[in-house]
Amino acid sequence: MQQGKFKYKPDPTYGYLDLEGACALLGCSKSKMYKLVSRREIPHFKIGRRVLFKADELNEYISNLRVEVVTVPD
């Protein structure tokens, strides 16, 4: 088996995503996700070398990064 390739991928119906699924959801690269994971900036699970993400936690993570609009008076 190749490194990084798993025979069984997490089933998104249970709310878990592998790295590729999380990248697709967030629209970022694998290297960016690895940096966020290594810095513990994004919620994740590690099972051995495998990294899994809960889709609802990623959606909450993104919601917390929202920048509010500031209106400037004329």
Backbone as XML, in Angstrom:
<?xml version="1.0"?>
<chain id="A" units="angstrom">
  <residue number="1" name="MET">
    <atom name="N" x="0.842" y="-1.183" z="0.000"/>
    <atom name="CA" x="0.000" y="0.000" z="0.000"/>
    <atom name="C" x="0.883" y="1.240" z="0.000"/>
  </residue>
  <residue number="2" name="GLN">
    <atom name="N" x="0.560" y="2.203" z="-0.838"/>
    <atom name="CA" x="1.345" y="3.425" z="-0.919"/>
    <atom name="C" x="1.128" y="4.275" z="0.315"/>
  </residue>
  <residue number="3" name="GLN">
    <atom name="N" x="2.167" y="5.026" z="0.675"/>
    <atom name="CA" x="2.050" y="5.924" z="1.811"/>
    <atom name="C" x="1.030" y="7.016" z="1.489"/>
  </residue>
  <residue number="4" name="GLY">
    <atom name="N" x="0.135" y="7.296" z="2.425"/>
    <atom name="CA" x="-0.869" y="8.326" z="2.231"/>
    <atom name="C" x="-2.120" y="7.842" z="1.525"/>
  </residue>
  <residue number="5" name="LYS">
    <atom name="N" x="-2.116" y="6.610" z="1.022"/>
    <atom name="CA" x="-3.293" y="6.055" z="0.356"/>
    <atom name="C" x="-3.920" y="5.018" z="1.275"/>
  </residue>
  <residue number="6" name="PHE">
    <atom name="N" x="-5.206" y="5.140" z="1.500"/>
    <atom name="CA" x="-5.894" y="4.225" z="2.382"/>
    <atom name="C" x="-6.942" y="3.460" z="1.612"/>
  </residue>
  <residue number="7" name="LYS">
    <atom name="N" x="-7.110" y="2.208" z="1.986"/>
    <atom name="CA" x="-8.075" y="1.356" z="1.311"/>
    <atom name="C" x="-9.499" y="1.822" z="1.594"/>
  </residue>
  <residue number="8" name="TYR">
    <atom name="N" x="-9.745" y="2.255" z="2.824"/>
    <atom name="CA" x="-11.082" y="2.690" z="3.217"/>
    <atom name="C" x="-11.059" y="4.173" z="3.552"/>
  </residue>
  <residue number="9" name="LYS">
    <atom name="N" x="-11.816" y="4.938" z="2.799"/>
    <atom name="CA" x="-11.916" y="6.373" z="3.072"/>
    <atom name="C" x="-13.073" y="6.606" z="4.020"/>
  </residue>
  <residue number="10" name="PRO">
    <atom name="N" x="-12.992" y="7.653" z="4.845"/>
    <atom name="CA" x="-14.102" y="7.957" z="5.740"/>
    <atom name="C" x="-15.366" y="8.259" z="4.942"/>
  </residue>
  <residue number="11" name="ASP">
    <atom name="N" x="-16.480" y="7.848" z="5.464"/>
    <atom name="CA" x="-17.763" y="8.063" z="4.802"/>
    <atom name="C" x="-18.292" y="9.444" z="5.193"/>
  </residue>
  <residue number="12" name="PRO">
    <atom name="N" x="-18.447" y="10.364" z="4.236"/>
    <atom name="CA" x="-18.912" y="11.705" z="4.572"/>
    <atom name="C" x="-20.322" y="11.726" z="5.167"/>
  </residue>
  <residue number="13" name="THR">
    <atom name="N" x="-21.088" y="10.654" z="4.990"/>
    <atom name="CA" x="-22.425" y="10.634" z="5.583"/>
    <atom name="C" x="-22.356" y="10.595" z="7.100"/>
  </residue>
  <residue number="14" name="TYR">
    <atom name="N" x="-21.231" y="10.138" z="7.640"/>
    <atom name="CA" x="-21.045" y="10.148" z="9.086"/>
    <atom name="C" x="-20.412" y="11.456" z="9.554"/>
  </residue>
  <residue number="15" name="GLY">
    <atom name="N" x="-20.116" y="12.338" z="8.632"/>
    <atom name="CA" x="-19.586" y="13.646" z="8.992"/>
    <atom name="C" x="-18.081" y="13.732" z="9.094"/>
  </residue>
  <residue number="16" name="TYR">
    <atom name="N" x="-17.365" y="12.673" z="8.709"/>
    <atom name="CA" x="-15.910" y="12.699" z="8.772"/>
    <atom name="C" x="-15.329" y="12.812" z="7.368"/>
  </residue>
  <residue number="17" name="LEU">
    <atom name="N" x="-14.273" y="13.596" z="7.258"/>
    <atom name="CA" x="-13.605" y="13.796" z="5.979"/>
    <atom name="C" x="-12.131" y="13.465" z="6.125"/>
  </residue>
  <residue number="18" name="ASP">
    <atom name="N" x="-11.544" y="12.946" z="5.064"/>
    <atom name="CA" x="-10.100" y="12.790" z="5.042"/>
    <atom name="C" x="-9.498" y="14.127" z="4.615"/>
  </residue>
  <residue number="19" name="LEU">
    <atom name="N" x="-8.189" y="14.162" z="4.457"/>
    <atom name="CA" x="-7.504" y="15.418" z="4.130"/>
    <atom name="C" x="-8.007" y="16.004" z="2.815"/>
  </residue>
  <residue number="20" name="GLU">
    <atom name="N" x="-8.169" y="15.164" z="1.810"/>
    <atom name="CA" x="-8.624" y="15.654" z="0.507"/>
    <atom name="C" x="-10.036" y="16.226" z="0.588"/>
  </residue>
  <residue number="21" name="GLY">
    <atom name="N" x="-10.901" y="15.563" z="1.350"/>
    <atom name="CA" x="-12.263" y="16.058" z="1.518"/>
    <atom name="C" x="-12.296" y="17.388" z="2.253"/>
  </residue>
  <residue number="22" name="ALA">
    <atom name="N" x="-11.451" y="17.513" z="3.273"/>
    <atom name="CA" x="-11.374" y="18.770" z="4.021"/>
    <atom name="C" x="-10.836" y="19.893" z="3.135"/>
  </residue>
  <residue number="23" name="CYS">
    <atom name="N" x="-9.862" y="19.575" z="2.294"/>
    <atom name="CA" x="-9.319" y="20.573" z="1.360"/>
    <atom name="C" x="-10.397" y="21.036" z="0.386"/>
  </residue>
  <residue number="24" name="ALA">
    <atom name="N" x="-11.182" y="20.100" z="-0.084"/>
    <atom name="CA" x="-12.257" y="20.439" z="-1.018"/>
    <atom name="C" x="-13.304" y="21.320" z="-0.331"/>
  </residue>
  <residue number="25" name="LEU">
    <atom name="N" x="-13.642" y="20.988" z="0.901"/>
    <atom name="CA" x="-14.633" y="21.762" z="1.639"/>
    <atom name="C" x="-14.158" y="23.183" z="1.902"/>
  </residue>
  <residue number="26" name="LEU">
    <atom name="N" x="-12.898" y="23.327" z="2.278"/>
    <atom name="CA" x="-12.362" y="24.641" z="2.627"/>
    <atom name="C" x="-11.773" y="25.393" z="1.440"/>
  </residue>
  <residue number="27" name="GLY">
    <atom name="N" x="-11.519" y="24.679" z="0.350"/>
    <atom name="CA" x="-10.945" y="25.319" z="-0.829"/>
    <atom name="C" x="-9.491" y="25.707" z="-0.641"/>
  </residue>
  <residue number="28" name="CYS">
    <atom name="N" x="-8.734" y="24.852" z="0.032"/>
    <atom name="CA" x="-7.309" y="25.146" z="0.233"/>
    <atom name="C" x="-6.467" y="23.932" z="-0.157"/>
  </residue>
  <residue number="29" name="SER">
    <atom name="N" x="-5.172" y="24.132" z="-0.200"/>
    <atom name="CA" x="-4.258" y="23.079" z="-0.627"/>
    <atom name="C" x="-3.944" y="22.122" z="0.518"/>
  </residue>
  <residue number="30" name="LYS">
    <atom name="N" x="-3.391" y="20.968" z="0.158"/>
    <atom name="CA" x="-2.981" y="19.991" z="1.166"/>
    <atom name="C" x="-1.892" y="20.569" z="2.066"/>
  </residue>
  <residue number="31" name="SER">
    <atom name="N" x="-0.951" y="21.307" z="1.477"/>
    <atom name="CA" x="0.135" y="21.863" z="2.288"/>
    <atom name="C" x="-0.398" y="22.855" z="3.312"/>
  </residue>
  <residue number="32" name="LYS">
    <atom name="N" x="-1.395" y="23.644" z="2.937"/>
    <atom name="CA" x="-2.008" y="24.580" z="3.883"/>
    <atom name="C" x="-2.695" y="23.817" z="5.010"/>
  </residue>
  <residue number="33" name="MET">
    <atom name="N" x="-3.406" y="22.739" z="4.676"/>
    <atom name="CA" x="-4.077" y="21.941" z="5.702"/>
    <atom name="C" x="-3.060" y="21.308" z="6.645"/>
  </residue>
  <residue number="34" name="TYR">
    <atom name="N" x="-1.957" y="20.782" z="6.098"/>
    <atom name="CA" x="-0.932" y="20.194" z="6.954"/>
    <atom name="C" x="-0.360" y="21.240" z="7.910"/>
  </residue>
  <residue number="35" name="LYS">
    <atom name="N" x="-0.175" y="22.470" z="7.440"/>
    <atom name="CA" x="0.332" y="23.543" z="8.307"/>
    <atom name="C" x="-0.662" y="23.851" z="9.419"/>
  </residue>
  <residue number="36" name="LEU">
    <atom name="N" x="-1.955" y="23.944" z="9.077"/>
    <atom name="CA" x="-2.977" y="24.214" z="10.085"/>
    <atom name="C" x="-3.037" y="23.096" z="11.124"/>
  </residue>
  <residue number="37" name="VAL">
    <atom name="N" x="-2.886" y="21.851" z="10.666"/>
    <atom name="CA" x="-2.905" y="20.707" z="11.577"/>
    <atom name="C" x="-1.676" y="20.721" z="12.477"/>
  </residue>
  <residue number="38" name="SER">
    <atom name="N" x="-0.507" y="20.932" z="11.911"/>
    <atom name="CA" x="0.719" y="20.894" z="12.714"/>
    <atom name="C" x="0.772" y="22.025" z="13.730"/>
  </residue>
  <residue number="39" name="ARG">
    <atom name="N" x="0.144" y="23.154" z="13.417"/>
    <atom name="CA" x="0.080" y="24.284" z="14.355"/>
    <atom name="C" x="-1.114" y="24.185" z="15.304"/>
  </residue>
  <residue number="40" name="ARG">
    <atom name="N" x="-1.907" y="23.133" z="15.131"/>
    <atom name="CA" x="-3.121" y="22.902" z="15.933"/>
    <atom name="C" x="-4.082" y="24.083" z="15.838"/>
  </residue>
  <residue number="41" name="GLU">
    <atom name="N" x="-4.203" y="24.633" z="14.644"/>
    <atom name="CA" x="-5.091" y="25.769" z="14.409"/>
    <atom name="C" x="-6.463" y="25.333" z="13.912"/>
  </residue>
  <residue number="42" name="ILE">
    <atom name="N" x="-6.597" y="24.080" z="13.537"/>
    <atom name="CA" x="-7.847" y="23.575" z="12.981"/>
    <atom name="C" x="-8.218" y="22.282" z="13.703"/>
  </residue>
  <residue number="43" name="PRO">
    <atom name="N" x="-9.505" y="22.090" z="14.032"/>
    <atom name="CA" x="-9.889" y="20.871" z="14.749"/>
    <atom name="C" x="-9.721" y="19.627" z="13.869"/>
  </residue>
  <residue number="44" name="HIS">
    <atom name="N" x="-9.116" y="18.588" z="14.439"/>
    <atom name="CA" x="-8.866" y="17.366" z="13.684"/>
    <atom name="C" x="-8.688" y="16.184" z="14.632"/>
  </residue>
  <residue number="45" name="PHE">
    <atom name="N" x="-8.680" y="15.005" z="14.056"/>
    <atom name="CA" x="-8.408" y="13.758" z="14.770"/>
    <atom name="C" x="-7.223" y="13.098" z="14.091"/>
  </residue>
  <residue number="46" name="LYS">
    <atom name="N" x="-6.356" y="12.473" z="14.887"/>
    <atom name="CA" x="-5.255" y="11.707" z="14.320"/>
    <atom name="C" x="-5.390" y="10.270" z="14.772"/>
  </residue>
  <residue number="47" name="ILE">
    <atom name="N" x="-5.368" y="9.387" z="13.810"/>
    <atom name="CA" x="-5.355" y="7.951" z="14.076"/>
    <atom name="C" x="-4.088" y="7.442" z="13.420"/>
  </residue>
  <residue number="48" name="GLY">
    <atom name="N" x="-3.066" y="7.259" z="14.229"/>
    <atom name="CA" x="-1.753" y="6.942" z="13.666"/>
    <atom name="C" x="-1.267" y="8.134" z="12.865"/>
  </residue>
  <residue number="49" name="ARG">
    <atom name="N" x="-1.006" y="7.910" z="11.593"/>
    <atom name="CA" x="-0.567" y="8.993" z="10.713"/>
    <atom name="C" x="-1.731" y="9.604" z="9.940"/>
  </residue>
  <residue number="50" name="ARG">
    <atom name="N" x="-2.898" y="9.018" z="10.104"/>
    <atom name="CA" x="-4.076" y="9.458" z="9.367"/>
    <atom name="C" x="-4.730" y="10.649" z="10.072"/>
  </residue>
  <residue number="51" name="VAL">
    <atom name="N" x="-5.126" y="11.643" z="9.284"/>
    <atom name="CA" x="-5.777" y="12.833" z="9.818"/>
    <atom name="C" x="-7.211" y="12.867" z="9.304"/>
  </residue>
  <residue number="52" name="LEU">
    <atom name="N" x="-8.161" y="13.025" z="10.229"/>
    <atom name="CA" x="-9.573" y="13.101" z="9.879"/>
    <atom name="C" x="-10.168" y="14.391" z="10.432"/>
  </residue>
  <residue number="53" name="PHE">
    <atom name="N" x="-11.212" y="14.853" z="9.782"/>
    <atom name="CA" x="-11.874" y="16.093" z="10.172"/>
    <atom name="C" x="-13.375" y="15.849" z="10.213"/>
  </residue>
  <residue number="54" name="LYS">
    <atom name="N" x="-14.068" y="16.517" z="11.139"/>
    <atom name="CA" x="-15.529" y="16.492" z="11.159"/>
    <atom name="C" x="-16.007" y="17.678" z="10.338"/>
  </residue>
  <residue number="55" name="ALA">
    <atom name="N" x="-16.898" y="17.410" z="9.407"/>
    <atom name="CA" x="-17.375" y="18.454" z="8.505"/>
    <atom name="C" x="-18.018" y="19.604" z="9.274"/>
  </residue>
  <residue number="56" name="ASP">
    <atom name="N" x="-18.818" y="19.305" z="10.299"/>
    <atom name="CA" x="-19.468" y="20.379" z="11.041"/>
    <atom name="C" x="-18.462" y="21.230" z="11.812"/>
  </residue>
  <residue number="57" name="GLU">
    <atom name="N" x="-17.374" y="20.632" z="12.293"/>
    <atom name="CA" x="-16.335" y="21.407" z="12.981"/>
    <atom name="C" x="-15.588" y="22.311" z="12.004"/>
  </residue>
  <residue number="58" name="LEU">
    <atom name="N" x="-15.377" y="21.828" z="10.780"/>
    <atom name="CA" x="-14.722" y="22.680" z="9.778"/>
    <atom name="C" x="-15.622" y="23.851" z="9.401"/>
  </residue>
  <residue number="59" name="ASN">
    <atom name="N" x="-16.933" y="23.589" z="9.281"/>
    <atom name="CA" x="-17.858" y="24.682" z="8.978"/>
    <atom name="C" x="-17.878" y="25.714" z="10.106"/>
  </residue>
  <residue number="60" name="GLU">
    <atom name="N" x="-17.811" y="25.258" z="11.348"/>
    <atom name="CA" x="-17.763" y="26.171" z="12.488"/>
    <atom name="C" x="-16.449" y="26.954" z="12.496"/>
  </residue>
  <residue number="61" name="TYR">
    <atom name="N" x="-15.353" y="26.270" z="12.162"/>
    <atom name="CA" x="-14.042" y="26.916" z="12.088"/>
    <atom name="C" x="-14.072" y="28.067" z="11.080"/>
  </residue>
  <residue number="62" name="ILE">
    <atom name="N" x="-14.643" y="27.807" z="9.921"/>
    <atom name="CA" x="-14.741" y="28.838" z="8.887"/>
    <atom name="C" x="-15.640" y="29.983" z="9.350"/>
  </residue>
  <residue number="63" name="SER">
    <atom name="N" x="-16.741" y="29.645" z="10.005"/>
    <atom name="CA" x="-17.656" y="30.685" z="10.495"/>
    <atom name="C" x="-16.962" y="31.613" z="11.490"/>
  </residue>
  <residue number="64" name="ASN">
    <atom name="N" x="-16.067" y="31.052" z="12.300"/>
    <atom name="CA" x="-15.350" y="31.862" z="13.284"/>
    <atom name="C" x="-14.297" y="32.767" z="12.648"/>
  </residue>
  <residue number="65" name="LEU">
    <atom name="N" x="-13.938" y="32.510" z="11.401"/>
    <atom name="CA" x="-12.953" y="33.346" z="10.708"/>
    <atom name="C" x="-13.603" y="34.517" z="9.962"/>
  </residue>
  <residue number="66" name="ARG">
    <atom name="N" x="-14.916" y="34.576" z="10.040"/>
    <atom name="CA" x="-15.656" y="35.607" z="9.305"/>
    <atom name="C" x="-15.245" y="36.992" z="9.774"/>
  </residue>
  <residue number="67" name="VAL">
    <atom name="N" x="-15.033" y="37.874" z="8.821"/>
    <atom name="CA" x="-14.690" y="39.256" z="9.104"/>
    <atom name="C" x="-15.948" y="40.091" z="8.907"/>
  </residue>
  <residue number="68" name="GLU">
    <atom name="N" x="-16.332" y="40.820" z="9.944"/>
    <atom name="CA" x="-17.533" y="41.638" z="9.882"/>
    <atom name="C" x="-17.302" y="42.843" z="8.973"/>
  </residue>
  <residue number="69" name="VAL">
    <atom name="N" x="-18.361" y="43.253" z="8.306"/>
    <atom name="CA" x="-18.296" y="44.424" z="7.434"/>
    <atom name="C" x="-18.417" y="45.670" z="8.293"/>
  </residue>
  <residue number="70" name="VAL">
    <atom name="N" x="-17.557" y="46.627" z="7.996"/>
    <atom name="CA" x="-17.584" y="47.899" z="8.715"/>
    <atom name="C" x="-18.102" y="48.949" z="7.735"/>
  </residue>
  <residue number="71" name="THR">
    <atom name="N" x="-19.152" y="49.620" z="8.136"/>
    <atom name="CA" x="-19.677" y="50.681" z="7.284"/>
    <atom name="C" x="-19.017" y="52.001" z="7.666"/>
  </residue>
  <residue number="72" name="VAL">
    <atom name="N" x="-18.604" y="52.725" z="6.661"/>
    <atom name="CA" x="-17.940" y="54.002" z="6.870"/>
    <atom name="C" x="-18.964" y="55.105" z="6.591"/>
  </residue>
  <residue number="73" name="PRO">
    <atom name="N" x="-19.167" y="55.980" z="7.565"/>
    <atom name="CA" x="-20.121" y="57.071" z="7.323"/>
    <atom name="C" x="-19.641" y="57.982" z="6.202"/>
  </residue>
  <residue number="74" name="ASP">
    <atom name="N" x="-20.591" y="58.486" z="5.435"/>
    <atom name="CA" x="-20.247" y="59.389" z="4.318"/>
    <atom name="C" x="-19.903" y="60.766" z="4.802"/>
  </residue>
</chain>
